[in-house]
Amino acid sequence: MERSNHTVTEFILLGFTTDPRRQLVLFVVFLGVYSVTVAGNTTLIMLICNDSRLHTPMYFFIGNLSSLDLWYSSVYTPKILITCISKDKSISFAGCVAQLFFSAWLGFSECYLLAAMAYDRCVAISKPLLYSQAMSIKVGTFLVAASYFGGFINSSIITKRTFVLNFCGDNVIDDFFCDVPPLVKLACDVKESYQAVLYYLMASNIITPTALILASYLFIIAAILRIRSTQGRLKAFSTCSSHLISVTLYYGSILYIYSRPSSSYSLERDKVVSPFYTVLFPMLNPMIYSLRNEDVKEALKKFFRLAQSEL
């Protein structure tokens, strides 16, 4: 990747605080969250792979969501832990490029995947008799592959467009990771063409999947209202409640940060919100899909029984 500015060789990540004691507390907190994230997502992936009852399209999507969350958290948290206990707050230019690229790739892919999961729930509730045909293995694999591919293409575009900006002077990022808003604040030649590309990418990767999810849930609500019994309605809604919680948490924080014009950015305020979708959300997803799902609970009980019998 060509760089328009050869003077900036590294960036300084200010993080959350400069107080050593608070940094130590944050280190313990983030280490605990990351440990739970790795353990929870790894366990959920293993359960889905090993239990035949979970070999369905819905759990295929959930397994891929856990895989994305596992890698997504790993893009940020190790660097956060290092900056919390080290006096060196720097990140190389190449390291910043890599962090933005992989975080955007995984983040955009998750947006598409959540939209695909909404479509899966829409088909399951609206057309239950045709579900096995409409959501075959080929269709599910295509939707997941398309999510990864779409995220990769858009991440490549936004990363290249961002790092050909001219960073003239200050290299201090008032955040704990390399992201578009703080990097744009450091650039001295943000052209209208870049803003246009940025708005297009935000619309295609956030607004469009959001619209698809909302449309899917309109069909889901209409299908649920056609069910006569209250018990049937509750059962139908319970199959998509976990996904609805995930969408609300993930899109709520992302839309708050990225759907506003650049003139209204408050890096200090955004720095408080961004940990929700970068660190906390990947930890919460396994809990959302396991604690509210009887099939996953049964698979987990079976796993523990097998582990105890082997001991």
N, C-alpha and C positions, 0 to 999 in steps of 0.2 A: 504494500500500500504506500503510495507516494504521500509525503507530508509537505504541506505548504510552509511549515515553520520548523526550522532545524534547531532552534534555540531551546525548545522545551523537550527535555529528555526524560523527565519524570514529573509526577504530580504528588502533592502532599494531601493526604486524607486527614482532615481535622477530627473526624469521628464525632462522638457524642459529647465528650468532656475532656478536659486536660487535667482534672483532679486525679492523682494517682489512686486514691482510695476508691473513688467512684469507678475508675477504670477497672480496678480489681473486682469490684462487685459486678460490673457489666460482664467481665470475663467469665465469672462463675455462672451468671445467668445465661449468657449465650452458649457456654459450653453445655450446660444442662439442657437447654432447648435443642441444641444440635444433636446431642446424644439421644434424646427422645425422638427426634425427627428421623434419624438414621435407623434406630431400632424399630420404630413404628412402621415406617414405609417398607423396610426390608422384610419385616414379619408379614405385612399384608401381601406383598409380592409373593413371598414363599407360600402363603396359604392359598392364594389364587392359582399358583402353578401346580401345587401338589394335591389339592382337593378337587376331585372330578365334579362335585356338585357346583363348583364355582367356575366351571368352564362354559360360561355363557357370554354373550356379547356385552352385557352390562358390566360384568366383572373383568372382562378383557379391557374395557375402557378404564375401569378403576385401577387396574394393575398398571396401565400406562401412565395414568395420572400420578400414581405413587412413584413411579420411576422418574417422571419429570420433576416432582417435588424433591426427590432425593438429590438429584443433580443440581436443581435450582438453588437449593439451600447451600450446597457445597461450593457454589460459585462465590457466595458472599461470606459465609460464616468463618471459614478458616482465616481469611484475611482480617476479618473483624477481631478474631481472637488474638492474632499476632499484633495488631495495632494497640490492643488493650494492654498488653504486657511488655511491649517494646517501645523504646524511645524513638525508633525509626518509623515514621508514619508515611514514608514514601512508597509509591508504586510506580514502576517503570512505565514509559510510554507504551511499550508493547504489552505490558501486563494490564494496563488500563484498556487498551484496544481489545484484548482477549476477554476481559471481564465484561465489557459492554456487549461484545458480540455474543458470548454464550448466555448472558443473562437475557438479552433480547430474544435470542433464538428459543430458549426454553420458555420465556414468558409469553411470547407470541404463540408458540405451539400450544401452550396451556389454554390460551384464549380460544383457539380453534377446537381443541379437544373438548373443552367444556360445552361448546356449541354442538359438537357431534354427540356428546352425551345427552344433551337436551333433545336432540332429534331422536336418539334411541329411546328415551323415555316417552316421547310423543307417539312413536310408532307402537310401543308396547301397550300404551293405554288406549290410544285411539283405534288401533287395528290389532287386537291381541291374537286373532285367528291367523293373521297373515304375518305375524311378527317374525317367525323363524325363516320365512322366505325373504321378507324385506330387509332383515338384519342378519344376513348370512355371514359366514366367516370371511368371505371375499369382500363384502361390503364393509364390515368392521375393520378389516385390515387396510382397505383403501382409505377410509376416513382417518385412521390413525396415521398412516403414511403421509396423507395429504396435509395433516396438521403439522407434522415434523417438517415436511418440505416447504410449506407456506411460511413457517416460522424461520427456516433457514434463509430463504430468499429475501424476506423482508429484513431480517437481521443483518444480512450482508449489505443491503442498500443503506440502512440507517447508520451502520458502523462506518462504512466508507465515507458517506456524506458528512458525518460528524468529525472525523479525524483528518479531513482535508481542510477544516477551518483553520484560521490563523490564530493561534494562541499566543498573543503578544504580551508578554510580561508576566503577570501573576499566574502561578501554577498551583495555587492552594484551592482545593475542593472542599467546600463546607458541607461535607457529607461523609458517610462511611464506605461508600463505593463509587465507582465511576458510572455516572448516569447522564442522560441527555440534558436535563435542566441545568445542573451545576456546570457541565462542560460548556453549554451555550453561554452561560454567564461569563465564562472566562474568555470566550472568543471575541475578537474585535472586528470581525468582518462577516457577521451573520447576514447573508444575502436573502433576498426575497425568495429566490429559487430554493434555498435550503428550507426556509419556513414552509414553502408550498409542499415540498417532499415530506417534511415532518408531519404536516397536517394530514397529508394523504395516507401516510403509514399509520398514524394514529386512528384515522377513520377506518381503514381497511382491516386493521388488526384488533381494534377495540370496539369501535362503534358498530361495525358490521356484525361481528359475532354476537354483540349484545342484542342487536335487532333480531337476529336469528333465534336467539334464546327466548326473547320475549314473544316472538311469533309462535315458537314451539309450545310455550306455556299457555298461550291463548287457546291453542288446539287442545292442550291437556285439560284446561279448565272446562272447555266446552264438552269434552268427552266425559269428565267426571260428573258434570251436572246432568248428563243424560242417564247416569246410573241411578236407579230408583232407591235402592237401600242405602241407609246411612253407613252401615258397616262396609258395604262395597265401595262407597266413596272414600271412606277413611283408608281402606286397604290400598286403593288406587293411588291416593295422594301420598301414602307412606313410601311408595316405591320411588318417588322423585323428591322427597323432602330433603334427603341428604345432599343431593345435587343442588337443590335450591339454596341450601345454606352455604355450600361451597361457592356458588356463583355470587351470592350476595356479599360474602366476605372478600372474595378476590376482586371482583369488578368494582365493588364500592371503593376500595382504597386506590385502585389503579385509575378509575375515572376521576377521582378527586384530584389526583396529581397531574395526569396527562391530558385531561380534556379541557383544561383552562388555558387561556391565552398566555403567552410567555411574559407579558407585562405584569400579570398578577401572581407570578410565582413568588412564593416565600420559601426560600431554601430551609430556613430554620423550622418552619411549620411542616414542610414536606419531609424533613429528616425525621420527624416524630411519627409520621404516618407510614413511611416506606418500610419500616421493619415488620409491619403487619403482613404485607404480601411477600416480602423477601425471606423472612425468618420464621415468623409465627404461623403463617398460613400453611407452609409445608409440614409443620408439626401437627396442626389441627386436623388436616384432611384424613389421616388414618383413623383418628378418633371418631370423626364424623361418620365415616363409612363402616366402622366396626361396631361402635356402641349402639348405633341405630339400625343395625342389620342382623337379623336372626341367623341367616346363613353363615355370615362371617363369625358370629359368636359360636355357632356349632362347630365350625371348622377349627376355631381356636381351641375349643374344649377338646376336640379330637386330637389336635396336635399335642396338647399338654398330657393327655392320657397316654399317647404313644411314647412321649418323652419319659414319663414316669415308669412305664412298663419296661423300657429299655434300661432304666437305671436299676 
